[in-house]
Amino acid sequence: MNRNTVLGIVGGSLLLIFLCVACGAVGGVSAYNNLIDRQEVHAQAEGDFDATVDTMTPLIQGVLSVMDDTFAAETGLQTEVAALRTLGQDYETAVSEGNPDEIIAAANGFNLAFNAVAEATPTTDFGELGIATQRQIEVAFNQMKTALQDVNETGRRYNTYRRRLIMPVIVGGIGGFPERYEEYQGVNNLPTSFDQFQDR
């Protein structure tokens, strides 16, 4: 084998190695950017959920205010109204702690107490303010449910993509990214309507 043939083989091999490394680097950069995109989409979904939670807080406070004004003097309702007030405070505590599972549990508890007051007062005029507030809460609960479903979905997409990143070129670069995002199971238990006050 002459010298030119050897140089050609070596040169061709080096070129092939260079092309493979270059393609891997380009693929690695693309994968890294895709991971960043998925993380940003998930962060946006979490932000949307936080915004709906923030919307719920004044609505719950409004319900408590209406309940106090309308039902405080009603015989036999002090227990239900007190429970509603306590669960409203539990919701606010869960919001301040920022755990979606606790927020969902507190929201469900508030829903049950709200319904208990409604069932205990079948003939009481809840008033237009009460009806309007109740409908706003329905909307907010639905927004919260949708937002948390988006958090779960974007988290699943991120988790699946991150798990598939095995290219050596970028393995070192993803160490600062979360390994996975938690999925919140209680989302499907969120109430989406309050039927007790409809058609009053």
N, C-alpha and C positions, 0 to 999 in steps of 0.2 A: 504494500500500500504506500503510495507516494505521499509526500508532505502536503501537497495541495488537497488530496482527498481527506487526510486526517484533519487538516484545518477546516475543510468544508463541513465535516461531520461535527467537529467541536463547535464551530460557529453556528451551525444549524441547531445543535442541541441547546446552546446558550440562548439563541433566539427563541426557541420553543419554550424554554424555562422562563425567559423574560416575558413572553406573551401570556403564559399561564399565570405568572405572578401579577402582571398588570391586570388581567381579567379578574383575578381574585381580589385585587385591591379595589377595582371599580365596583365589583359585586359587594365587597365588604362595606364600602362607603355608602352604596345604595341601601344595603340592609340596615346599616347604622342610622341613616336618615329616615328609613321607614319606621324603625323602632322609636325614634324621637317623635315622628308624626303620630304614632299610636299613643304614645305617652301624653302628648299634648291634647289629643282628642279625649282621652280618658280624663285628664285634668279639667277640660272644659265641661264634660258631663258632670263631674263632681261639683264644679262651680254652679252649674245650673240647678243641681239638687240643693246645694246650700241656699241658693236664692229662693227656691220654693219653700224651704224650711223657714227662712226669714219672713216670707209672706204669711205663713201660717201663724206665727207668734202673735201679731196684732189681731188677727181674726179670732184666735182663741181668747185673747184678752177681751175682745169685743163681746163674745158670747158670754163670758163670765160677768161682764158688766150688765148686759141685758138680763141675764138670769137673776143677778142681784136685785136689779130694779123691779123686775116683773114678778119674781117668785119669792122674794125674801119673806114677805108677810104671809104667804100661803101656808096654811096649816098642813103639816105632814111632808113638806118639801125641803125642810132644812137639811135633812140627811142627804138627799140627792144633790142639792145645790152645793153642800159642803164637799161631797165626793167629787163633783165636777170641778170645783175650785182646786182641790188637792191634785187632781189629775192634770189640770191645766198647768199647775206649778211643776209637776213631774215632767211634763212635756218641755217646759222652759229649761229645766235642769238638764234634761237629755240633750237639748239643743246646745246648751253652753258647753257640754262635754264633747259634743260633736260625733258621737257614735251612731251611725245610721240605724243599727239594729235596735238600740235603746230608743231612738226617736220614733221608729215604727211602733215599738211596743207601747210607748207613751201615747202616741197618736191613737192607737187602737183602744187603749184604756179610756182616753178622753171621749172617743166615739161611743163606747158603751155607756159611760156616765151621761153623755148628752142624750142618748136614746132613753135612758132610765127616766130622766126629767120629762122628756116628751111623752113617754107612756104614762107617767104619773099625772099628767095634766091634759087629759084628752079634751076637756071643754074650755080650758083657759085660752084666752086670746093672747097668743105669743107676740103679736104686734108685727107691723111691717118691718121694723128694724131687725127683729129676730129672724123673720123669714129671709130677708136679704142677707143677713150675716150667715145664716145656715147655708144658703146657696153659694155664697163666696167660699165657705169652707169646703163644700163639695168640689168646687172647681180647684181649690188649692190641694185637696187630697188627691185628685186625679193628676194634677201637675206633679205632685210629689212622687206618685207611683210611676208615672211615665219617666220622670227624671232619674229615679233610682233604677228603673229597668235599663235606661241608657247607660248608667254607670256600670251595671253588671255586664251589659253587652260589650261596651268598649273595653272593660277589664278582661273579658274572655278573649277578645281579639288580640289584645296586647299579650296576654299570657300564652296564647297559642303561638304567636309569632316569635316571642322571646325564646320559647322552648325549642323552636326549630333552628335558632341561630347557633350553628356549630362550626362555622368557618373560622379557622385559626386566626385569620387576619383580624377579625373583629372581636374575638372572645375577650381579649384584654380590655377592649374599649367599652364593653357593656357592663363591666363590674359595678359601675356607679348607678346603674338602672335597677329599679325594683325587680326582684326575681319573679314576683307575681302580684296581682291585685286580688284582694279578697272579694268574694261574691256575697251579697247580702240576701239571705234566703227569705226574710220576712216580707219582701216587697209585694208578693202576691196576696198577702193577708191584709193589705191596706184597704180600708173601706173606700168606696167610690161614690156612695150616695147615702143620704140621710132621708129615709122615706117618711119618717114620723110627722114631719112638719109640712109635707106637701099638701096642697089643696085645702089649706086652712083659710 
